Amino acid sequence: MLLRVDIAGQLATKARSVRLVDFDLDERGLQHILFRALDRLIPEDELLLIMQSRQWQEEPDLMALDAKGSLYIFELKAWESRSENILQALRYGQIYGQYNYEQLDHIFRSFYTGKKSLKEAHQVSFDISLKEEAFNTNQVFVVMTNGIDHKTREAVQYWRTRGLDIRPWVYRVYADADKKMLLEISRFATMDDPYEDIQEGYYIVNTNSRNETEDHEMMLKEHVASAFFTPWKEKIARIQKGDVVFLYQSGVGIVAVGVATGKLLKRDYQEKPNEDFSMPLTKFEMLETPMTASEIKEICGVNYRFMSTLFSIDAEAGRKLETVVRSLKKK
């Protein structure tokens, strides 16, 4: 919901949402926009993305796994007033809900050509070791719909009363004072992240050491903050010139700090073009002794989760952390 606030009159009224066609945008166009923003919409510390749809294939738009191994099937067509989207999602559930671990692993490896299996990638993401038979024992269906699309939302309510775990992912479209489009949509979250909107110039970037030790070594050698493949690589594009970046090695702690140049590099990775997004760092310093997760939490006073590729910390905590980190630099 978007409220228009009359400060003088101390009144708040609900802004009226509109349809995509009012901006000469169709559902496929919106879907393309959303795919380019997946790094902001799918929380990687809650869901492991295992595939994205390919053109002319009968596949869900997205599939992901949570920490317990439940399979999330996303239908992001964003059609307005088309409740049959739910039937499409259920059809995918009929197909992929029967997949065993080996079949899911095959899908995962076909999209991400690293060395790790799905089981290994899942353990890296959630620090949990699941048995193969624990994968895909449950399915969750996520259907995107416009906030004014009452037919689809009624259908979701119906199926939920029948015991099906199907969840609406609601977006709303508004026009601003200049008749430009505003899109309101929350990230798809299985839990609340109180730090998701913080963006004040201080970032902690994971060096990917648990997936590829070569990536960790490359970042330290080349003085860059990097991420690989969609949607993870797009997170690096958020970093602006002058932002302070802490490089964090999983299970070890902060190992280096630098200041972003603002000149994003797009490079080939594992023989695929532009799958490496890297931000060069100046004033780069490595630590004599890494700063552990517990030490970071104590200094900042925040119980951070360190499973993400990148996350932002507030300016006050960032300044404190930089002061201590730079005092630990190598002589």
C-alpha positions as CSV (number, residue, x, y, z in Angstrom):
1,M,0.0,0.0,0.0
2,L,1.2,3.5,-0.9
3,L,-0.1,6.4,1.1
4,R,-0.2,10.1,0.0
5,V,0.4,12.3,3.0
6,D,-0.9,15.8,3.4
7,I,1.5,17.2,6.0
8,A,-0.4,20.4,6.4
9,G,-3.8,18.7,6.8
10,Q,-2.3,15.8,8.8
11,L,-4.2,13.4,6.5
12,A,-3.1,10.2,4.7
13,T,-5.0,8.7,1.8
14,K,-4.4,5.5,-0.2
15,A,-2.8,6.1,-3.5
16,R,-4.7,4.5,-6.4
17,S,-2.7,1.8,-8.2
18,V,-3.0,1.4,-12.0
19,R,-2.2,-1.2,-14.6
20,L,0.9,-1.9,-16.7
21,V,-0.8,-0.9,-19.9
22,D,-1.1,2.7,-18.6
23,F,2.7,2.9,-19.2
24,D,2.7,1.0,-22.5
25,L,4.3,-1.9,-20.6
26,D,3.1,-5.5,-20.9
27,E,3.6,-8.4,-18.5
28,R,6.6,-9.8,-20.4
29,G,8.3,-6.4,-20.2
30,L,7.8,-6.3,-16.4
31,Q,9.0,-9.9,-16.1
32,H,12.2,-8.8,-17.9
33,I,12.7,-5.9,-15.4
34,L,12.1,-8.2,-12.5
35,F,14.7,-10.8,-13.7
36,R,17.3,-8.0,-13.9
37,A,16.5,-7.2,-10.2
38,L,16.6,-10.7,-8.8
39,D,19.5,-9.8,-6.5
40,R,17.1,-7.5,-4.6
41,L,14.1,-9.7,-4.8
42,I,15.3,-13.1,-3.7
43,P,17.2,-13.2,-0.4
44,E,20.1,-15.6,-0.9
45,D,20.5,-16.3,2.9
46,E,17.0,-17.7,2.9
47,L,16.7,-19.4,-0.6
48,L,19.2,-21.1,-2.9
49,L,18.3,-20.3,-6.5
50,I,18.8,-23.5,-8.5
51,M,17.5,-22.5,-11.9
52,Q,15.9,-19.8,-14.1
53,S,13.6,-20.4,-17.0
54,R,15.0,-20.6,-20.5
55,Q,13.2,-19.5,-23.7
56,W,10.8,-22.0,-25.3
57,Q,11.2,-24.5,-22.4
58,E,8.4,-25.8,-20.2
59,E,10.0,-24.7,-17.0
60,P,9.1,-22.5,-13.9
61,D,10.4,-19.0,-14.0
62,L,12.5,-19.8,-10.9
63,M,13.1,-22.7,-8.6
64,A,14.9,-22.4,-5.3
65,L,15.5,-24.4,-2.1
66,D,15.3,-23.3,1.5
67,A,17.4,-24.5,4.4
68,K,15.1,-27.6,5.0
69,G,15.3,-28.6,1.3
70,S,11.7,-27.5,0.4
71,L,11.4,-26.7,-3.3
72,Y,10.0,-23.2,-4.1
73,I,8.4,-22.9,-7.6
74,F,8.0,-19.3,-8.8
75,E,5.6,-18.2,-11.5
76,L,6.5,-14.6,-12.3
77,K,4.5,-14.0,-15.5
78,A,2.8,-11.1,-13.7
79,W,-0.3,-11.4,-15.9
80,E,-3.1,-9.2,-14.7
81,S,-6.5,-10.9,-13.9
82,R,-5.2,-14.3,-15.1
83,S,-5.8,-16.7,-12.2
84,E,-4.8,-19.6,-14.5
85,N,-1.3,-18.7,-13.6
86,I,-1.9,-20.8,-10.5
87,L,-2.8,-23.8,-12.6
88,Q,0.5,-23.3,-14.5
89,A,2.4,-23.3,-11.2
90,L,0.6,-26.4,-10.0
91,R,1.5,-28.1,-13.3
92,Y,5.1,-27.4,-12.6
93,G,4.6,-28.8,-9.2
94,Q,3.2,-32.0,-10.7
95,I,6.4,-32.3,-12.8
96,Y,9.2,-31.1,-10.6
97,G,7.6,-32.1,-7.3
98,Q,8.4,-35.7,-8.2
99,Y,12.1,-35.0,-8.8
100,N,14.6,-36.8,-6.6
101,Y,17.9,-35.4,-5.5
102,E,19.8,-36.6,-8.6
103,Q,17.4,-34.9,-10.9
104,L,17.6,-31.6,-9.0
105,D,21.4,-31.8,-8.9
106,H,21.4,-32.2,-12.7
107,I,19.2,-29.1,-13.1
108,F,21.5,-27.2,-10.7
109,R,24.7,-28.2,-12.5
110,S,23.3,-27.3,-15.9
111,F,22.7,-23.7,-14.8
112,Y,25.8,-23.3,-12.6
113,T,28.9,-24.8,-14.0
114,G,31.0,-24.8,-10.9
115,K,32.7,-27.8,-9.3
116,K,30.2,-28.2,-6.4
117,S,27.1,-30.4,-6.3
118,L,23.7,-29.2,-5.2
119,K,24.2,-30.8,-1.8
120,E,27.6,-29.1,-1.4
121,A,26.2,-25.7,-2.5
122,H,23.3,-26.1,-0.1
123,Q,25.6,-26.8,2.8
124,V,27.7,-23.7,1.9
125,S,24.6,-21.5,1.7
126,F,22.9,-22.7,4.9
127,D,25.7,-24.4,6.9
128,I,23.4,-27.5,7.1
129,S,24.2,-31.0,5.9
130,L,21.1,-32.5,4.4
131,K,20.7,-36.1,3.4
132,E,19.8,-36.5,-0.3
133,E,16.4,-37.9,0.6
134,A,15.6,-34.7,2.5
135,F,15.6,-32.6,-0.7
136,N,12.2,-31.8,-2.3
137,T,10.0,-33.5,0.4
138,N,7.7,-30.4,0.3
139,Q,6.9,-27.8,-2.4
140,V,5.9,-24.1,-2.0
141,F,4.2,-22.3,-4.9
142,V,4.8,-18.6,-5.4
143,V,2.5,-16.7,-7.9
144,M,3.1,-13.1,-8.8
145,T,0.0,-10.9,-9.2
146,N,-1.0,-7.3,-9.4
147,G,-2.5,-5.9,-6.2
148,I,-5.7,-5.1,-8.0
149,D,-6.0,-8.6,-9.5
150,H,-8.7,-9.9,-7.1
151,K,-9.3,-13.0,-9.2
152,T,-5.9,-14.5,-8.7
153,R,-5.8,-13.5,-5.0
154,E,-9.1,-15.1,-4.4
155,A,-7.9,-18.3,-6.1
156,V,-4.8,-18.3,-3.9
157,Q,-7.0,-18.0,-0.8
158,Y,-9.1,-21.0,-2.1
159,W,-6.1,-23.3,-2.6
160,R,-4.6,-22.3,0.8
161,T,-7.9,-23.4,2.5
162,R,-7.4,-26.8,0.8
163,G,-4.0,-27.2,2.4
164,L,-1.8,-26.2,-0.5
165,D,1.2,-24.0,0.4
166,I,0.7,-21.3,-2.3
167,R,1.7,-17.7,-1.7
168,P,0.9,-14.6,-3.6
169,W,3.7,-12.2,-4.4
170,V,1.9,-8.9,-4.8
171,Y,3.2,-6.0,-6.8
172,R,1.5,-2.6,-7.4
173,V,2.0,0.0,-10.1
174,Y,1.5,3.8,-9.5
175,A,2.0,7.0,-11.4
176,D,4.0,9.8,-9.8
177,A,3.4,13.5,-10.2
178,D,5.2,13.4,-13.6
179,K,3.2,10.4,-14.8
180,K,6.2,8.2,-14.5
181,M,5.9,4.6,-13.3
182,L,6.5,3.6,-9.7
183,L,6.6,-0.1,-8.8
184,E,5.9,-1.3,-5.3
185,I,7.1,-4.8,-4.5
186,S,8.6,-6.4,-1.4
187,R,11.4,-9.0,-1.7
188,F,10.1,-12.5,-1.3
189,A,11.1,-13.3,2.2
190,T,10.6,-16.4,4.4
191,M,11.6,-14.2,7.4
192,D,12.0,-10.5,8.1
193,D,15.4,-8.9,7.5
194,P,15.6,-5.6,9.5
195,Y,18.7,-4.5,7.6
196,E,17.5,-4.9,4.0
197,D,17.0,-1.2,3.3
198,I,20.3,0.0,4.8
199,Q,22.5,1.5,2.1
200,E,24.9,4.0,3.7
201,G,28.2,3.4,2.0
202,Y,29.6,0.4,4.0
203,Y,29.5,-3.1,2.6
204,I,30.7,-6.6,3.7
205,V,31.4,-8.8,0.7
206,N,31.9,-12.5,1.0
207,T,35.0,-13.7,-0.9
208,N,33.4,-17.0,-2.0
209,S,36.1,-19.1,-0.4
210,R,33.8,-22.0,0.4
211,N,32.8,-22.3,-3.3
212,E,36.0,-21.5,-5.0
213,T,39.3,-20.8,-3.1
214,E,40.6,-19.3,-6.4
215,D,38.0,-16.5,-6.2
216,H,39.1,-15.6,-2.7
217,E,42.7,-15.5,-3.6
218,M,42.0,-13.5,-6.8
219,M,40.2,-10.8,-4.8
220,L,43.0,-10.4,-2.3
221,K,45.7,-10.4,-5.1
222,E,43.8,-8.0,-7.5
223,H,42.3,-5.8,-4.7
224,V,38.7,-6.2,-5.9
225,A,35.3,-7.1,-4.5
226,S,33.7,-9.7,-6.8
227,A,30.6,-11.8,-7.3
228,F,29.7,-14.3,-10.0
229,F,26.6,-15.3,-12.0
230,T,23.1,-13.8,-11.8
231,P,21.6,-12.8,-9.4
232,W,24.7,-12.6,-7.2
233,K,27.0,-10.6,-9.5
234,E,24.5,-7.8,-9.8
235,K,24.9,-7.0,-6.1
236,I,28.4,-5.7,-6.8
237,A,26.9,-3.0,-9.0
238,R,25.3,-1.4,-5.9
239,I,28.7,-0.3,-4.7
240,Q,29.4,3.3,-5.5
241,K,32.6,5.3,-5.7
242,G,33.9,6.1,-2.2
243,D,32.0,3.3,-0.5
244,V,34.0,1.3,2.1
245,V,34.2,-2.5,1.4
246,F,35.2,-5.2,3.9
247,L,36.2,-8.5,2.4
248,Y,34.9,-11.4,4.5
249,Q,36.1,-15.0,4.3
250,S,33.5,-17.5,5.5
251,G,34.5,-19.2,8.8
252,V,37.4,-16.8,9.2
253,G,36.3,-13.2,9.3
254,I,37.2,-9.9,7.7
255,V,40.5,-10.3,5.9
256,A,40.8,-7.0,4.0
257,V,39.3,-3.5,3.6
258,G,39.3,-1.0,0.7
259,V,37.5,1.9,-0.9
260,A,35.5,1.5,-4.1
261,T,36.7,3.2,-7.3
262,G,33.2,3.2,-8.7
263,K,34.5,1.6,-12.0
264,L,32.6,-1.7,-12.3
265,L,34.5,-4.4,-14.3
266,K,32.5,-7.1,-16.2
267,R,34.7,-10.1,-17.0
268,D,34.4,-13.6,-18.3
269,Y,34.1,-16.4,-15.6
270,Q,34.4,-20.1,-16.1
271,E,34.4,-19.5,-19.9
272,K,31.1,-17.6,-19.8
273,P,31.0,-13.9,-20.8
274,N,30.3,-11.1,-18.2
275,E,29.7,-13.5,-15.3
276,D,32.3,-11.8,-13.1
277,F,31.3,-8.4,-11.8
278,S,34.3,-6.8,-9.9
279,M,34.7,-3.5,-8.1
280,P,38.4,-2.3,-7.9
281,L,39.4,-1.1,-4.4
282,T,41.9,1.6,-3.5
283,K,43.4,2.2,-0.1
284,F,43.5,-1.6,0.1
285,E,44.8,-3.1,3.3
286,M,45.0,-6.7,4.5
287,L,44.6,-7.6,8.1
288,E,47.4,-9.2,10.2
289,T,44.8,-11.1,12.1
290,P,41.2,-11.6,10.6
291,M,38.4,-10.1,12.5
292,T,35.9,-12.8,13.4
293,A,32.1,-12.7,13.1
294,S,31.7,-12.5,16.8
295,E,34.1,-9.5,17.0
296,I,32.2,-7.8,14.2
297,K,28.9,-8.2,16.0
298,E,30.4,-6.9,19.2
299,I,31.9,-3.8,17.6
300,C,28.7,-3.0,15.6
301,G,26.2,-4.1,18.1
302,V,24.3,-6.0,15.4
303,N,23.7,-9.7,15.0
304,Y,24.6,-9.9,11.4
305,R,24.1,-13.0,9.2
306,F,27.2,-13.7,7.1
307,M,25.7,-16.1,4.5
308,S,25.0,-13.4,1.8
309,T,27.3,-12.4,-1.1
310,L,27.0,-8.8,0.0
311,F,25.2,-6.8,2.7
312,S,25.2,-3.2,3.8
313,I,25.8,-1.9,7.3
314,D,24.8,1.4,8.7
315,A,27.2,4.4,8.6
316,E,27.8,4.5,12.4
317,A,28.6,0.8,12.6
318,G,30.7,1.1,9.4
319,R,32.9,3.9,10.8
320,K,33.5,2.0,14.0
321,L,34.4,-1.1,12.1
322,E,36.7,0.6,9.6
323,T,38.6,2.3,12.5
324,V,39.3,-1.1,14.2
325,V,39.9,-3.0,11.0
326,R,42.5,-0.6,9.7
327,S,44.3,-0.8,13.1
328,L,44.8,-4.5,12.4
329,K,46.4,-4.1,9.0
330,K,49.6,-5.9,8.1
331,K,52.8,-3.9,8.9
